[in-house]
Amino acid sequence: MGDTSNMPLVVDLDGTLTPTDTLQESLVRLLRHSPMSLLCLPLWLMRGRAGFKEAISKRVTIDAQKIPYCAPLLAYLHEEKSRGRQIVLATAAHHTTAEEVSRHLGIFDKVLATHAGNNLKGLAKLKAIQENVGGAFVYAGDSKADLPIWKQARAAILVGVAQRTAAQVRCEVSIEREYPKLSSGVAVWLRALRVHQWIKNLLLFVPLLTTFAFADINKLGSVVLAFLAFSFAASATYIVNDLWDLESDRAHPRKRLRPFACGALPILHGLLVAGVALGLSLGVASAVSHGFLGMLVTYLVLTSLYSWVIKEYVLMDVLMLSLLYTIRILAGSVVIGVVISSWLLAFSAFLFLSLALVKRCAELVSLNEVGAGATRGRDYRVSDLVVLWPLGVGAALCAVVVFGLFISAPETQARYATPKMLWLVAIGLVYWMARLWVKTSRGEMHDDPVVYAIKDRGSRLTVIAMIGAAMAAYFVTLELQP
């Protein structure tokens, strides 16, 4: 077909230049800032695709600096531009979005995009290209919808194209460049679902352990089902939260690599998986008991309030996080039908407040290391560390004090065979919490202290030792000298 290296290079936007879908991102942003707009979507859809995009673009704009780009393709476009090749952006996205991207990247000679009444996709895009560029061009695209354009192009650039579609294109035109799709396999979905965070839901087993009823198979089975229900619900909320926080996550040094933030997973797929996970969660919860279902719904309401409103307010967010940890213990007590003691509730409240503050301090330390002064999407500044450090350490010590008072309580003295052995647990708590705070100050803490504790050998050994000491205090009778 001859040399095509000097022919105009026409580039698609959604799925090609960027792995994300700008229309879906616009919808998420619109619903975040104006939830009532959801009621208007059916009316806008009646205007056709071009009219729908026009209605969305009037209300929100995409920040071209924040969306992810296909780095290898973008590097190639810059290289071709530097040697004088004409680069054209041709997309079904609304023209306001396309022009914003063009201004940001500064490499396009011309922009062809959707205007009111003309949705630039498929044959409509091909016609616009032929009218504005001519018949000799190279086209970079990503999907089956681009086949009519590739058939008329002199060469193709394939970006994340499915194997079957790629084979069809190879039969029609020569391939100038080919870039693989971002990985979206099982491992990526496990990251999006945050299966490693399911460890938090082991708190449901706490009432089973504190009542030493783990030998009761029926109760154990019920708690296992409750664990699965909470885990599915948590994964659903994690996905929705990640979609809600796309902009702020992309400004974060580590969160920008999350599957939805970097464009490895489509937004629409995320919503579908979240819906399925939520349905499974509610189904399993209803099979456990109506009381537990009520606790799960309460958790979903509170975590939604946290994600949509409360996390933007300083300190209120960490208080809500500590409540979300504690509600897992309450849910576990509902499953096995026991009443949680005020000692356990007070201890949990202070302990989880300290862990929540560890999480915030770790984020601020990370931001400080890269020279940032404040979090995006949350009302925290690096200068707040002087207040958050003592508050978090103080909360940890309060938890230890509550535990010490629990050891001396008459009901504990009557229930445990050797209650004085529980002081070993108290010592373990002091060491473990102090260790977490020291690691945080050194910048070694993961964003989530629970995840860090799982990976940290010292934390694992300390927690195991504390559990062993608590069980020994309950079962083993020793004559300890005062």
MOBEL-V923294 format. One record per run of one state. SS is the DSSP state (@ for helix, = for strand, . for the rest). FROM is the first residue (numbers start at 1). TO is the last residue. Records with the same first field share a line. If there is no record, write none. Layout:
SS: FROM-TO  FROM-TO
This chain:
.: 1-7  12-13  15-17  19-21  34-34  46-47  58-70  83-86  106-109  116-117  119-122  133-136  142-143  153-154  160-162  173-173  180-185  194-194  211-216  245-245  251-254  258-266  289-289  309-309  313-315  337-341  370-373  375-380  409-409  416-418  442-448  456-456  476-482
=: 8-11  14-14  18-18  87-94  110-115  118-118  137-141  155-159  174-179  374-374  381-381
@: 22-33  35-45  48-57  71-82  95-105  123-132  144-152  163-172  186-193  195-210  217-244  246-250  255-257  267-288  290-308  310-312  316-336  342-369  382-408  410-415  419-441  449-455  457-475
